[in-house]
Amino acid sequence: MIELFEQDIKTNDRQSSKGNQLKWEKDAVWYKADYTGYEGLAEYTISHLLKYSSLKADEYVLYTPVEIKYKSQTYRGVSSPNFLDSDWQIITLERLFKIKYSKSLNEIIWSTREMKDRISFLTDRMEAIGLKGFGKYINKMLTIDAFFLNEDRHTHNIAVLMNSQGDFALCPIFDNGAGLLADTKMDYPINADLYELIKTVKAKTFSRSFDEQLEMSELLYGNNLHFSFTKAEVEEILSLNGKNGEASIYPLNERIRVRDIIFEQMRKYSYLFK
């Protein structure tokens, strides 16, 4: 357990459609507390499954489950290393467009009729400021979101890196806590039918359909992400193999539900496995 204090609290402009989690930074480590359910379990599971993918280690953030004591409360959540060098900061795409073009990217995207044009517009603008390979990057992100059902990937929640000279760089993929039906308080009750719930999850990036935006990104930029994990490795990550692993701070029924979601997605997206 880590004890955190008010001086460690961090605020930022990366907004969630379901409110903001408590976040802290201490000794070059970021911490996030669960807010609507088992966000930390989702972050941890997704990031550790990405180790069994074609992504390089510096392309995503790795999370560790942690219990956080703050004031009189104890929270479940996750920690992750601060991946920023001293001269770099995270800037959301929404904020970037407001600064650079005095326009809302979210409004531009959703006022553009064709989804192909939505994706192409964003990619062209990002590559124009020096973010080469942004099309492949967005395909990787949309693949992760479709597979893990991340419902909160909108323009306030996609970020790049910017330094004091105004240079830009791609940001490691992070903030997947809204995936795997983690919101058990409002939209995805723990005792509801899992497979019916999966049908109700909507994307927020370029379309309400995960599959439509993934297919379009693959048409434009190819498929740039593959997985290689097995069902046994999923159960090991979730501490369902009889061992008391890192995920054990979460209740068994939540870990079983996460396992069942992943198994269903493995069946649906079998083409992503090599």
Residue pairs with C-beta under 8 A, 6 or more apart in sequence:
1 66
1 67
1 68
1 69
1 74
2 26
2 31
2 66
2 67
2 68
2 69
2 79
3 68
3 69
3 70
4 24
4 26
4 31
4 68
4 69
4 70
5 70
8 24
8 25
8 26
8 31
9 22
9 23
9 24
10 23
10 24
10 25
10 30
11 23
12 23
12 90
13 92
13 94
13 95
13 156
14 90
14 92
14 156
14 157
14 159
14 175
15 156
15 157
16 152
16 156
16 157
16 178
17 152
17 154
17 204
18 35
18 36
18 152
18 178
18 183
18 186
19 35
19 36
20 35
21 32
21 33
21 34
21 35
21 39
21 77
21 177
22 32
22 33
22 35
22 70
22 75
22 77
23 30
23 31
23 32
23 33
24 30
24 31
24 68
24 70
25 31
25 82
28 81
28 82
29 79
29 80
29 81
29 82
30 79
30 80
30 81
30 82
31 66
31 68
31 77
31 78
31 79
32 39
32 40
32 43
32 77
32 78
32 177
33 40
33 68
33 70
33 75
33 76
33 77
34 40
34 75
34 76
34 77
36 182
36 183
36 184
36 185
36 186
37 182
37 183
37 184
37 185
37 188
37 190
37 254
38 76
38 180
38 182
38 184
38 250
38 254
38 258
39 77
39 78
39 177
39 178
39 182
40 63
40 65
40 66
40 76
40 77
40 78
40 177
40 250
41 65
41 76
41 180
41 182
41 247
41 250
41 254
41 255
41 258
42 148
42 176
42 177
42 178
42 179
42 180
42 182
42 258
43 63
43 78
43 80
43 175
43 176
43 177
44 63
44 64
44 65
44 78
44 237
44 246
44 247
45 180
45 234
45 237
45 238
45 247
45 258
45 262
46 144
46 148
46 176
46 179
46 180
47 60
47 61
47 62
47 63
47 176
48 62
48 63
48 237
49 227
49 229
49 233
49 234
49 237
49 262
50 60
50 144
50 173
51 57
51 62
52 227
52 228
52 229
52 233
53 225
53 226
53 227
53 228
53 229
54 224
54 225
54 226
54 227
54 274
55 140
55 173
55 225
58 172
59 140
59 172
59 173
60 172
60 173
60 174
61 80
61 81
61 83
61 172
61 173
61 174
62 80
62 81
63 78
63 79
63 80
64 78
64 79
64 80
64 246
65 76
65 77
65 78
65 246
65 247
65 249
65 250
66 76
66 77
66 78
66 79
66 249
67 74
67 75
67 76
67 77
67 249
68 74
68 75
68 76
68 77
69 75
76 249
76 250
78 177
80 174
83 172
84 90
84 161
87 163
87 164
88 161
88 162
88 163
88 169
89 161
89 162
89 163
90 159
90 160
90 161
90 171
91 159
91 160
91 161
91 162
92 155
92 156
92 157
92 158
92 159
93 105
93 122
93 155
93 158
93 159
93 160
94 104
94 105
94 106
94 155
94 156
96 105
96 160
96 162
97 103
97 104
97 105
97 108
97 125
97 155
98 104
100 129
104 155
105 122
105 155
106 154
106 155
106 156
108 121
109 118
109 121
109 122
109 155
109 206
112 118
112 121
115 206
115 207
115 212
115 213
115 216
116 216
116 219
116 220
118 206
119 135
119 138
119 206
119 213
119 216
119 217
119 220
120 220
122 134
122 138
123 134
123 135
123 138
123 220
123 221
126 134
126 160
126 168
127 133
127 134
127 135
129 168
130 167
130 168
131 137
131 160
131 168
131 169
131 170
133 170
134 170
135 217
135 220
135 221
136 221
136 222
136 224
137 170
138 217
138 221
139 214
139 217
139 218
139 220
139 221
139 222
139 223
139 224
139 225
140 173
140 224
140 225
141 153
141 158
141 173
142 153
142 205
142 206
142 210
142 213
142 214
142 217
143 214
143 217
143 223
143 224
143 225
143 272
144 150
144 173
144 176
144 225
145 153
145 176
145 179
145 203
145 205
145 210
145 214
146 203
146 210
146 211
146 213
146 214
146 269
147 227
147 265
147 269
147 272
148 176
148 179
148 180
148 262
148 265
149 179
149 180
149 181
149 198
149 201
149 210
149 261
149 265
150 176
150 178
150 179
151 178
151 179
151 201
151 202
151 203
151 204
152 175
152 177
152 178
152 204
153 178
153 203
153 204
153 205
154 204
154 205
157 175
158 205
159 171
160 168
160 169
160 170
160 171
161 168
161 169
161 170
161 171
162 168
162 169
163 169
180 258
180 261
180 262
181 187
181 188
181 194
181 197
181 198
181 201
181 257
181 261
182 188
184 190
184 254
187 200
188 197
190 253
190 254
190 257
194 257
194 260
194 261
194 264
195 264
198 261
198 264
201 210
202 208
202 209
203 209
203 210
203 213
205 213
206 213
206 216
207 213
207 216
223 272
225 272
226 272
226 273
226 274
227 272
227 273
227 274
228 273
228 274
231 263
231 266
232 241
234 259
234 262
234 263
235 241
235 259
236 243
236 245
237 245
237 247
238 245
238 247
238 255
238 258
238 259
239 245
239 246
239 247
239 248
239 255
240 255
240 256
240 259
247 255
266 273
